[in-house]
Amino acid sequence: MNTFTLLKTKFKHLKSRRLSSEDVREKNLQKFRKLVAFIKERSPWYKRIIAQHRIDSYRCLPDDFPVLTKRDVIENFDEIVTDRTITKKAISDFIESSKNPLDLFRNQYYVLHGSGTSGEIGFFVYSKNDFARGMAHGIGLVNFNLQIKRKRIAFLGATTGHFAAVSMVSISMRLVPKLIFKTKTFEINQPIHQIVEQINFFQPDIIIGYATVIKILAEKQIEGVLNVCPSVVESCAEPLSPTDREFIENTFGCRLLNVYGSTEFLHMGICKPEYGGMYLLENDLIFDLHSDHTCVTNLFNYTMPLIRYRMEDVLIPVHDDDRILPFTKIQEAIGRREYTIVLTNKYGSDDFINPHAIYRYFIRDLRRFQIQLIDKQSFIFRALLNKSINEIQKNKVLWEIKSKMHSILSAKDMENVSFEIEESEDLPVDPRTGKFRLVLRGNSESV
């Protein structure tokens, strides 16, 4: 990653905090028009969109563009990217063979993948400069004083694979912060007692992880099996409820930072205790908030431009008397939550499987999946496959799903848990909410 670009972007972000909200919007509009002029010449998809909608790149607004969905991105990947040598097939091959988050595609590009609440696998590509600009928001989230002893940071998450959180943490371990922090990653898809033992031994000053995982650690602290004294806890990758925030802060006796992020846009929002809510990071992102979804425009990714990209996150703006930052303030509790899968292992103890442990296993031709829990020792894995594959390819995909799920369960001492793979023609949204549910609980809960 380009460290100079990272520091230069961070400096610009710090300067922008002294601007008014109107000035931030005007600067973003200038960046947007610069981006549109760039992609008009390099992205066949956007060139066609600009022509069809008669968009003037010198005067355009994000609203001039149609909404872009993840399905649009998946189906038109080769035409959306601005480097004609990047193809969906080449990226698929790379993701299939590489599990190290620091590996670069063709030694040039960072590739992230994930499914989120849609259950649909998507790839998102960043050049080194793109990723540096996106990483800039994460620098300085945790305040620190100069000291002889390096502070210890523990990151708990899916540590093998090309995911946003572990990729950013892994890259940070190579940069200037490594002189101040000693960072160690902990794999969430191992038995919880092993995670607790390792965290007790490491004794982190700062804990970073998915909200559900941090809550489980707090429960272990209450039980007395975990004994740590962090000065800061940072929740990321999943929504954090006010109840969970209070429980975690009271249990560890420290402040909690809540970071809102995604595979598509990296850092998107930050909530510190003194903010009284969450600020959207609008330096290089344009947010369009709706009652049931949000559209986001990425101003820093020139390799894979996303204009008015639809996310199912519901962001609710709140009145901001403090104006600590010149950005939009929203309610901290974001309308996006996955169920953690709780199952009973072979020793009779309950343990969890975080959905991120499943996302890591990219399986070619698996378009979407859904987990239906039957009870604490059985579930159904519903798979929506690409319709174009033949019977031999289909059997290969189903075999890979079975193999990967057995691997996940075995790592958690859950060889006793049984599951069925059910091929589905469609995985519809929940008719009550209009949203896709990745995890369903019990036979009675269905879509």
C-alpha positions, -999 to 999 in steps of 0.1 A, spaced: 0 0 0 12 35 -7 21 50 27 26 85 13 -10 85 -1 -23 72 32 -6 100 52 -15 127 26 -52 116 27 -52 115 65 -38 151 66 -66 162 42 -92 145 64 -79 163 95 -81 197 77 -116 190 65 -128 187 102 -125 225 103 -148 230 73 -185 235 74 -209 208 62 -216 228 31 -179 230 23 -175 192 27 -204 187 3 -189 211 -23 -155 194 -21 -172 160 -25 -190 172 -56 -157 183 -71 -142 149 -64 -173 132 -78 -171 151 -111 -134 143 -114 -142 106 -108 -170 106 -135 -146 122 -160 -121 95 -153 -145 65 -155 -162 78 -186 -131 70 -206 -122 37 -189 -154 18 -178 -176 5 -206 -205 1 -181 -204 38 -170 -196 51 -205 -229 35 -216 -248 48 -185 -235 83 -191 -245 82 -227 -280 67 -221 -288 93 -194 -271 122 -212 -250 129 -181 -227 160 -183 -195 150 -164 -188 187 -156 -221 194 -140 -234 160 -129 -248 150 -95 -249 115 -80 -287 115 -85 -282 117 -123 -270 81 -121 -293 50 -117 -291 30 -85 -264 3 -86 -272 -30 -69 -248 -58 -59 -264 -80 -86 -255 -53 -112 -219 -54 -99 -218 -92 -101 -233 -95 -135 -214 -66 -151 -181 -69 -132 -158 -69 -162 -173 -38 -177 -175 -18 -144 -138 -20 -135 -116 6 -151 -86 -18 -158 -95 -39 -188 -71 -67 -177 -91 -73 -145 -118 -100 -151 -143 -117 -128 -128 -151 -138 -93 -140 -129 -104 -126 -96 -123 -158 -88 -92 -179 -95 -72 -156 -73 -97 -158 -44 -99 -195 -47 -61 -200 -45 -51 -172 -20 -61 -171 17 -35 -146 28 -51 -112 32 -18 -95 23 -16 -112 -11 -22 -88 -40 -39 -97 -73 -11 -95 -99 9 -77 -73 -12 -46 -80 -46 -49 -65 -63 -56 -31 -93 -79 -36 -120 -81 -9 -150 -104 -9 -180 -109 12 -217 -114 11 -231 -94 41 -268 -95 46 -275 -103 9 -259 -137 11 -246 -131 -24 -208 -132 -29 -193 -101 -44 -158 -90 -53 -144 -55 -48 -111 -44 -61 -88 -16 -50 -55 -3 -63 -28 4 -38 -36 41 -38 -74 34 -36 -69 12 -6 -45 38 11 -72 65 7 -98 42 21 -76 32 50 -69 68 60 -101 70 81 -88 42 103 -56 59 113 -59 76 147 -92 61 158 -75 51 190 -57 79 208 -24 70 224 5 86 244 41 80 237 54 52 259 83 28 261 62 -3 261 41 -10 230 4 -14 235 -10 -48 226 -39 -50 202 -59 -82 198 -81 -85 166 -107 -113 167 -123 -122 134 -119 -144 103 -82 -142 99 -76 -162 67 -91 -148 36 -96 -115 18 -120 -97 41 -121 -59 49 -114 -61 86 -85 -85 87 -70 -70 55 -69 -35 71 -55 -49 104 -29 -70 86 -17 -40 66 -16 -18 97 8 -44 112 33 -35 85 31 3 87 43 29 112 18 19 139 37 -14 143 63 8 162 37 18 187 14 -13 188 20 -50 190 -9 -65 170 -20 -101 171 -49 -117 152 -71 -144 167 -92 -168 146 -128 -168 157 -135 -202 141 -119 -222 169 -134 -234 202 -143 -205 225 -122 -219 253 -91 -217 231 -99 -181 222 -102 -173 259 -70 -190 268 -51 -172 241 -65 -138 250 -57 -143 287 -21 -151 277 -18 -121 254 -34 -96 278 -44 -70 252 -46 -33 259 -70 -29 230 -95 -54 217 -109 -52 182 -135 -75 169 -170 -82 156 -198 -70 180 -211 -105 187 -176 -119 194 -168 -90 218 -201 -96 236 -193 -133 241 -159 -123 255 -177 -99 279 -199 -128 290 -167 -149 296 -153 -121 317 -184 -121 338 -181 -159 342 -146 -154 355 -129 -175 328 -116 -145 310 -95 -120 329 -83 -90 309 -82 -52 315 -84 -35 281 -83 3 280 -102 4 247 -126 -19 230 -134 -14 193 -165 -30 177 -165 -34 139 -181 -53 110 -215 -58 127 -241 -35 142 -239 -28 179 -271 -23 199 -272 2 228 -278 -27 252 -247 -45 241 -226 -13 242 -236 -7 278 -230 -44 288 -195 -44 272 -184 -11 286 -196 -20 321 -180 -54 320 -146 -43 308 -147 -9 325 -134 10 295 -146 31 265 -159 14 234 -155 27 199 -180 15 173 -168 15 137 -192 12 108 -176 -3 78 -181 -26 47 -163 -45 21 -174 -20 -5 -164 12 13 -141 2 42 -145 28 70 -179 44 68 -187 58 102 -174 62 137 -190 64 171 -171 75 202 -187 79 236 -183 117 235 -201 119 201 -236 110 214 -242 91 181 -223 80 150 -208 103 124 -207 92 88 -173 96 73 -182 119 45 -147 130 34 -147 105 5 -181 90 6 -215 105 -4 -245 90 15 -281 91 2 -303 80 32 -338 64 26 -363 49 50 -355 13 40 -320 15 24 -290 36 18 -272 45 -14 -235 53 -12 -211 67 -37 -174 59 -34 -151 88 -42 -117 72 -35 -119 39 -55 -110 46 -92 -104 9 -100 -140 -3 -92 -162 28 -92 -195 25 -72 -220 53 -78 -253 52 -59 -246 17 -47 -275 3 -28 -270 -11 7 -298 -26 28 -285 -7 59 -310 17 74 -293 48 87 -314 72 107 -302 108 109 -304 126 143 -303 163 152 -268 174 160 -264 203 184 -227 195 192 -213 196 156 -181 179 167 -176 169 131 -190 185 100 -207 153 89 -241 137 92 -248 122 126 -270 91 127 -283 67 154 -256 43 165 -279 12 161 -277 5 124 -305 -15 109 -284 -45 99 -279 -76 120 -271 -112 114 -279 -140 139 -248 -157 154 -252 -194 150 -251 -210 184 -247 -248 185 -238 -275 211 -204 -291 206 -194 -327 212 -186 -319 248 -221 -306 255 -211 -269 257 -227 -242 236 -204 -224 212 -209 -200 183 -202 -198 146 -200 -163 133 -213 -159 97 -179 -144 88 -164 -179 93 -186 -191 65 -181 -161 42 -143 -168 40 -149 -200 19 -154 -188 -16 -170 -215 -37 -172 -209 -74 -208 -211 -88 -224 -207 -53 -244 -175 -59 -261 -172 -25 -267 -193 6 -289 -193 38 -286 -212 70 -318 -225 87 -312 -237 123 -333 -267 132 -320 -271 168 -286 -268 185 -273 -299 168 -287 -296 132 -293 -271 104 -301 -269 67 -277 -252 43 -297 -238 14 -277 -231 -17 -286 -211 -47 -263 -222 -76 -255 -206 -109 -281 -219 -134 -256 -222 -162 -236 -251 -147 -240 -287 -157 -246 -317 -135 -209 -325 -129 -202 -289 -119 -232 -289 -96 -221 -320 -78 -186 -305 -74 -201 -273 -58 -223 -294 -34 -193 -315 -25 -173 -284 -17 -200 -269 4 -202 -302 24 -164 -303 28 -161 -266 39 -190 -269 64 -174 -301 79 -142 -282 82 -159 -253 100 -177 -276 124 -146 -297 131 -126 -266 140 -152 -258 166 -154 -294 181 -188 -298 165 -184 -331 147 -216 -341 164 -237 -315 145 -255 -327 115 -266 -307 84 -283 -311 51 -276 -293 19 -307 -282 1 -305 -268 -34 -329 -240 -38 -344 -224 -69 -347 -191 -51 -339 -176 -17 -365 -148 -13 -365 -119 10 -385 -119 43 -420 -107 33 -424 -89 66 -393 -68 63 -384 -69 26 -348 -79 35 -329 -111 30 -322 -132 61 -289 -150 61 -297 -171 92 -331 -184 102 -339 -198 136 -360 -230 140 -385 -248 116 -412 -222 122 -391 -193 109 -391 -192 72 -393 -168 43 
